[in-house]
């Protein structure tokens, strides 16, 4: 059996077990090694039964005194054992476990590991893990693995013991200098002791090494995918293309934070180094105005600019705003999306290629090979986290070392920003324009729904508008949540004297645009929608955001939805209606009521849900972190990033023979192409 062999070469893994393991992404012997335990049981000390107390897990070694198999005709077969050691006796109970009856005989000695509970004045251990005392030792620090149907902990541990033997065949992939500088243990030592730690210190060493590896692979992979901005001389945009002229022509004054962002971005654009900058800020802070200034400078310097947005709704809104803003300067703005007609598309592409269009706005359709620019100098992506690494690259490659500005209206915790945008300079707009009011937020149960809708009625009657957001488009037999369709029908009857409209992602673009236009112009009073309105819609007259089944949304998403109101002079409200109250839902609701700081909310969201769920959909091209935790291990990020930078400065493509194993690791485990 070799490390690259299929899992069926491991004793006890047949076809059915292999299918189950495939769901865990374990297909080769090597995959076992990188399938880490989710936790550990401390079975180093065997306790006496007399030492047991409720609520804690204990390991005992006891003799079975009596076996009660229960009613053989009952559907719920209960197996009861009376076990004892030299100190006391204990009841051990297994429910629905008739199949275990043959595992115990009177007089046999076993290890039992589980929690003791107090029942009717005596201690009982229910459903403990067990094994005969004469079998291979299951004492020590024991791994507990995430499982799937058809695989037990005992089986996984048995297979992992077999796989760990092959860790000794693995060659070291990490350069010696990095190992010494960071005091890392060897990979063989790490893989052996992450699964079956010799002691607590060896477990710490193993975890540290494997967390370091995971963060290093990620940083090295992302840095190598990113355009080599430091190595390449970028475009030096003209200082004569004065951004101040555009700013002075705006119908409002920039905030101090916006002015600072403009200063940083224009300085980047005028430098010889290609700009690679992240512009992030809370909902409504005015990032688009800053992007407009950058586009103006690019066009006035003789270059073209492109703005890519994740949805057609947001892209079309940007297009309308930019077309209006730049018409006074004779700058033509083109639009491109997947739903455009062939003729319109041909005209837009021709205008780009011959240089008539100075700015292109669109969705990911922009990255298609048919899209060619005459002289692309500035690339801007909005809601950057919704685009993958490769999409970002494809767009930047349509120019020769263009300046890159990525924007995010979803505040990203610094720890996560370092991972996603490790080599970008970061500009934060931490100030809202004058007039933006705090939105009053209330969290209520389903029993208060009637009162919430009555409140919306009063707001609508006073001339205001409202959003009602649902997690689903249609009713579902699987998901217990209200749908936009059913809410729309309900509200049409409730508000028969007012205009109620429906908006969701399955509608045709023409219908969506028409619905949004009506809501913007005020002819629709209540807009029932899915999260398609999460970003990009600006209706100052809308003062109420009611979110149904708020427990089904992440904190950052709730914050984004809340940001759709509070954009005008009227007092605004966000009402969170929770159907299924859980501890997590309650925590989210409390956070939303307590603070409107998007960065604080983002930190909490990352803590509550973890990075895998933070953005709702997984970042394309980025790995699932198996052992590293971005909050817990934030302190390692700086040193890991510096090591990755140093390595790539020495060997940008990891083409040196001594780095071949490391390159293979990054490509294989994280699906990144170097």
GUDREN-96250 format. One record per residue (C-alpha): x, y, z. Coordinates in steps of 0.2 Angstrom, whole numbers, padded with zeros to 4 digits, always signed. Layout:
# GUDREN-96250
XYZ...
END
This chain:
# GUDREN-96250
+0000+0000+0000+0007+0017-0005+0002+0035-0001-0005+0038-0018-0015+0022-0018-0034+0022-0018-0042+0020-0001-0049+0003-0004-0031-0003-0002-0033+0001+0017-0040-0014+0027-0058-0013+0030-0062+0000+0016-0073-0008+0003-0083-0001-0011-0097+0006+0000-0085+0013+0013-0075+0021-0001-0091+0030-0008-0094+0037+0010-0076+0043+0011-0078+0051-0006-0091+0063+0002-0077+0068+0014-0065+0071+0000-0055+0056+0005-0051+0046-0010-0032+0041-0008-0022+0035+0007-0014+0053+0007-0031+0061+0009-0033+0052+0026-0017+0062+0032-0024+0079+0028-0042+0074+0035-0039+0082+0052-0048+0078+0068-0061+0091+0073-0057+0089+0091-0049+0077+0104-0054+0067+0119-0042+0067+0133-0042+0049+0139-0024+0049+0147-0031+0046+0164-0043+0032+0169-0055+0038+0182-0063+0027+0196-0082+0026+0195-0083+0035+0212-0074+0050+0205-0087+0053+0191-0098+0069+0192-0112+0075+0180-0108+0085+0164-0090+0080+0161-0083+0066+0150-0073+0052+0159-0064+0037+0154-0067+0022+0166-0061+0004+0165-0075-0007+0172-0081-0025+0172-0099-0029+0165-0109-0037+0180-0126-0038+0171-0133-0036+0153-0151-0032+0151-0157-0033+0133-0174-0026+0136-0190-0031+0126-0184-0040+0110-0201-0035+0102-0200-0017+0105-0195-0005+0091-0184+0005+0103-0173-0008+0109-0164-0002+0125-0148-0011+0131-0143-0008+0149-0127-0013+0158-0122-0013+0176-0103-0011+0177-0092-0009+0191-0074-0006+0197-0066-0008+0214-0074+0009+0219-0092+0008+0214-0105+0003+0201-0113+0012+0187-0127+0010+0174-0123+0011+0156-0137+0013+0144-0138+0012+0125-0154+0017+0116-0160+0009+0099-0145-0002+0100-0151-0020+0100-0137-0023+0088-0124-0020+0102-0131-0034+0113-0118-0047+0107-0104-0035+0111-0105-0038+0130-0105-0053+0141-0105-0054+0159-0088-0053+0167-0079-0045+0152-0069-0030+0155-0071-0014+0145-0065+0004+0143-0080+0016+0143-0078+0035+0138-0093+0047+0140-0102+0060+0150-0111+0055+0166-0128+0062+0170-0138+0061+0186-0155+0052+0185-0166+0048+0200-0152+0051+0212-0139+0040+0203-0126+0042+0189-0129+0035+0172-0118+0035+0157-0128+0035+0141-0121+0030+0124-0102+0030+0129-0089+0025+0117-0082+0008+0122-0069-0006+0118-0064-0022+0126-0049-0019+0137-0039-0032+0128-0039-0024+0111-0027-0011+0104-0025+0003+0117-0038+0018+0115-0031+0028+0129-0021+0044+0127-0027+0059+0117-0039+0052+0105-0045+0060+0089-0063+0064+0085-0066+0066+0066-0080+0074+0056-0090+0060+0049-0103+0056+0036-0116+0042+0035-0109+0025+0034-0092+0029+0043-0090+0027+0062-0077+0035+0073-0069+0018+0077-0067+0014+0058-0060+0031+0055-0047+0029+0069-0042+0012+0063-0040+0018+0045-0030+0034+0051-0018+0023+0061-0014+0013+0045-0012+0029+0035-0001+0038+0047+0012+0024+0045+0014+0031+0027+0018+0049+0034+0036+0043+0035+0036+0041+0016+0032+0060+0014+0046+0072+0008+0048+0089+0016+0040+0102+0005+0043+0118+0015+0060+0126+0012+0073+0123+0026+0075+0142+0029+0056+0145+0032+0056+0130+0044+0071+0136+0054+0065+0154+0055+0048+0150+0061+0053+0135+0072+0042+0123+0063+0042+0104+0066+0044+0093+0051+0029+0087+0041+0031+0069+0046+0031+0073+0064+0016+0085+0061+0005+0072+0052+0009+0059+0065+0005+0069+0080-0010+0079+0073-0019+0062+0072-0012+0053+0087-0003+0065+0098+0011+0058+0109+0007+0072+0122+0000+0089+0123+0016+0097+0117+0018+0087+0102+0000+0091+0097+0004+0110+0099+0019+0107+0088+0009+0098+0075-0005+0111+0074+0007+0125+0073+0015+0118+0058-0001+0113+0049-0009+0130+0052+0007+0138+0046+0007+0127+0030-0012+0131+0026-0010+0150+0028+0007+0149+0018-0001+0139+0004-0015+0152+0003-0004+0167+0003+0009+0160-0009-0005+0155-0021-0014+0171-0021+0002+0182-0022+0008+0171-0037-0009+0173-0045-0009+0192-0043-0001+0203-0056+0017+0207-0051+0013+0225-0048+0029+0228-0039+0040+0220-0052+0031+0229-0067+0031+0247-0071+0014+0253-0071+0005+0268-0080+0010+0285-0075-0006+0295-0077-0005+0313-0081-0004+0325-0066-0012+0338-0078-0028+0327-0078-0033+0336-0062-0045+0326-0052-0049+0342-0042-0058+0349-0058-0070+0334-0057-0072+0335-0038-0077+0354-0039-0090+0350-0052-0099+0337-0040-0116+0343-0033-0110+0339-0016-0094+0341-0005-0084+0325-0002-0082+0320+0016-0065+0320+0024-0063+0301+0022-0068+0302+0003-0055+0316+0000-0042+0306+0009-0046+0291-0002-0046+0302-0018-0029+0308-0013-0021+0291-0010-0029+0284-0026-0023+0299-0037-0005+0298-0030-0005+0279-0034-0011+0283-0052+0003+0296-0054+0016+0285-0048+0027+0273-0059+0021+0258-0050+0004+0250-0055-0009+0253-0042-0016+0238-0033-0028+0245-0020-0043+0239-0010-0056+0253-0007-0068+0247+0007-0081+0256+0017-0098+0254+0025-0115+0255+0016-0118+0272+0009-0101+0280+0013-0098+0286-0005-0086+0274-0013-0094+0276-0030-0090+0295-0030-0071+0291-0027-0072+0278-0041-0079+0291-0053-0064+0303-0049-0052+0289-0053-0061+0285-0070-0061+0304-0074-0042+0304-0071-0039+0289-0082-0049+0295-0097-0042+0313-0096-0025+0305-0097-0029+0296-0113-0034+0279-0106-0050+0269-0104-0057+0263-0088-0069+0248-0084-0080+0245-0070-0086+0227-0067-0101+0224-0055-0108+0207-0049-0126+0209-0054-0135+0216-0069-0145+0227-0057-0130+0235-0049-0121+0237-0066-0135+0245-0074-0137+0257-0060-0118+0262-0061-0120+0264-0080-0135+0276-0078-0125+0286-0065-0109+0287-0074-0117+0291-0091-0125+0306-0083-0109+0311-0074-0097+0310-0088-0108+0317-0102-0103+0335-0097-0084+0330-0101-0087+0322-0118-0083+0305-0111-0093+0290-0119-0099+0277-0107-0103+0259-0114-0113+0245-0106-0111+0226-0108-0121+0212-0100-0125+0194-0104-0143+0199-0108-0140+0212-0122-0145+0210-0139-0132+0205-0153-0133+0222-0161-0131+0232-0145-0117+0221-0140-0108+0223-0157-0109+0242-0156-0102+0242-0138-0088+0231-0143-0083+0242-0158-0084+0258-0148-0072+0250-0135-0060+0243-0148-0058+0259-0158-0057+0270-0142-0073+0280-0144-0080+0273-0128-0069+0279-0113-0078+0269-0100-0086+0252-0100-0098+0246-0086-0104+0229-0085-0106+0212-0077-0093+0197-0078-0098+0197-0097-0084+0210-0098-0070+0196-0096-0076+0187-0112-0062+0185-0125-0072+0196-0138-0070+0211-0127-0055+0221-0132-0050+0238-0127-0039+0251-0137-0030+0257-0122-0036+0250-0105-0028+0259-0090-0039+0257-0075-0049+0242-0069-0062+0244-0055-0072+0229-0048-0087+0233-0036-0092+0221-0023-0075+0212-0026-0078+0197-0014-0091+0191-0027-0078+0188-0040-0065+0174-0041-0046+0176-0042-0046+0171-0060-0060+0183-0065-0050+0197-0057-0035+0192-0067-0044+0190-0084-0050+0208-0083-0033+0215-0078-0025+0206-0092-0035+0216-0105-0023+0230-0103-0004+0232-0101-0001+0233-0082-0017+0243-0079-0020+0251-0062-0032+0240-0051-0045+0247-0039-0056+0234-0030-0071+0240-0020-0081+0232-0007-0097+0238+0002-0096+0223+0013-0084+0228+0027-0071+0215+0028-0062+0211+0044-0044+0216+0043-0039+0198+0046-0049+0192+0031-0044+0207+0020-0026+0201+0023-0030+0184+0016-0041+0189+0001-0031+0205-0003-0014+0201+0005-0004+0212-0008-0016+0226-0010-0014+0243-0001-0030+0246+0009-0040+0262+0009-0055+0263+0021-0069+0276+0020-0075+0277+0038-0086+0292+0038-0104+0293+0031-0110+0308+0021-0120+0322+0030-0138+0318+0031-0136+0299+0033-0146+0295+0049-0144+0279+0060-0158+0267+0056-0168+0261+0071-0167+0242+0071-0180+0231+0080-0179+0212+0082-0196+0203+0084-0204+0186+0084-0217+0180+0072-0230+0185+0084-0226+0203+0081-0228+0202+0062-0245+0210+0061-0239+0225+0071-0224+0226+0060-0235+0226+0044-0247+0239+0052-0232+0250+0055-0227+0249+0036-0245+0254+0032-0243+0270+0042-0227+0274+0034-0234+0271+0017-0249+0281+0021-0238+0296+0026-0230+0295+0008-0215+0284+0012-0210+0267+0004-0205+0250+0011-0195+0235+0007-0200+0217+0012-0186+0204+0010-0189+0185+0010-0175+0172+0009-0184+0161-0005-0193+0165-0021-0206+0151-0020-0213+0141-0006-0202+0125-0002-0207+0108+0005-0189+0107+0011-0185+0124+0019-0196+0131+0032-0196+0149+0027-0208+0162+0020-0206+0165+0001-0207+0181-0009-0221+0175-0019-0232+0171-0005-0228+0187+0004-0232+0197-0011-0249+0189-0013-0253+0192+0005-0247+0210+0005-0257+0214-0011-0273+0210-0001-0267+0219+0015-0262+0235+0005-0276+0235-0008-0276+0253-0009-0257+0254-0012-0245+0248-0025-0236+0232-0021-0223+0225-0033-0212+0209-0033-0193+0208-0038-0182+0192-0038-0168+0185-0048-0178+0173-0059-0187+0188-0067-0182+0194-0084-0170+0208-0084-0183+0220-0093-0195+0216-0079-0183+0219-0065-0177+0235-0073-0195+0241-0075-0200+0236-0057-0185+0245-0050-0188+0261-0060-0206+0261-0053-0200+0259-0036-0187+0273-0038-0199+0285-0046-0212+0281-0031-0226+0273-0041-0223+0257-0031-0226+0259-0012-0220+0242-0006-0207+0231-0014-0207+0213-0010-0190+0206-0015-0176+0192-0012-0158+0197-0008-0157+0203-0026-0159+0221-0018-0144+0218-0006-0133+0230-0015-0134+0244-0027-0152+0251-0025-0153+0269-0019-0171+0275-0015-0170+0290-0003-0189+0289+0000-0189+0271+0007-0189+0271+0026-0193+0253+0031-0184+0237+0028-0193+0222+0035-0183+0206+0034-0193+0190+0035-0185+0174+0042-0170+0185+0048-0162+0169+0056-0158+0163+0038-0147+0178+0034-0129+0181+0040-0125+0196+0050-0116+0205+0036-0130+0202+0024-0143+0209+0036-0132+0224+0038-0131+0226+0019-0150+0225+0018-0152+0237+0031-0141+0249+0021-0155+0251+0008-0164+0262+0020-0159+0278+0029-0153+0286+0013-0165+0301+0014-0170+0314+0027-0184+0304+0034-0181+0293+0050-0179+0275+0045-0182+0258+0052-0176+0240+0050-0187+0226+0057-0180+0208+0059-0194+0195+0060-0188+0178+0067-0198+0162+0064-0186+0149+0072-0177+0156+0087-0160+0149+0090-0146+0154+0100-0136+0160+0085-0151+0169+0078-0153+0178+0095-0135+0183+0095-0136+0190+0077-0152+0200+0081-0144+0207+0097-0129+0213+0087-0139+0221+0073-0149+0231+0086-0134+0236+0096-0122+0242+0082-0122+0249+0065-0104+0249+0063-0101+0237+0048-0083+0233+0052-0089+0227+0070-0103+0217+0062-0091+0209+0050-0079+0204+0064-0094+0196+0073-0101+0188+0058-0084+0180+0054-0083+0174+0072-0100+0167+0072-0100+0158+0055-0082+0156+0051-0074+0161+0034-0082+0148+0024-0099+0155+0026-0094+0173+0028-0099+0179+0010-0113+0167+0008-0105+0159-0007-0087+0152-0007-0074+0163-0015-0070+0155-0032-0052+0148-0032-0050+0149-0013-0048+0134-0002-0058+0128+0012-0047+0130+0027-0046+0113+0036-0036+0118+0052-0032+0136+0051-0044+0149+0059-0043+0167+0052-0048+0174+0069-0039+0163+0081-0023+0162+0070-0023+0181+0065-0006+0184+0074+0002+0172+0061-0004+0181+0046+0010+0194+0045+0024+0182+0047+0017+0170+0035+0013+0183+0022+0031+0190+0023+0038+0172+0021+0028+0170+0005+0033+0187-0002+0052+0183+0001+0050+0166-0007+0041+0173-0022+0054+0187-0024+0067+0173-0025+0057+0162-0036+0041+0170-0043+0035+0155-0052+0042+0142-0040+0051+0134-0055+0067+0130-0045+0069+0111-0042+0070+0114-0024+0052+0121-0024+0044+0108-0035+0036+0099-0020+0029+0115-0013+0022+0121-0029+0014+0104-0031+0006+0106-0014-0001+0123-0017-0008+0117-0034-0016+0101-0028-0023+0106-0011-0029+0123-0016-0033+0122-0034-0023+0137-0039-0013+0137-0055+0005+0145-0053
END
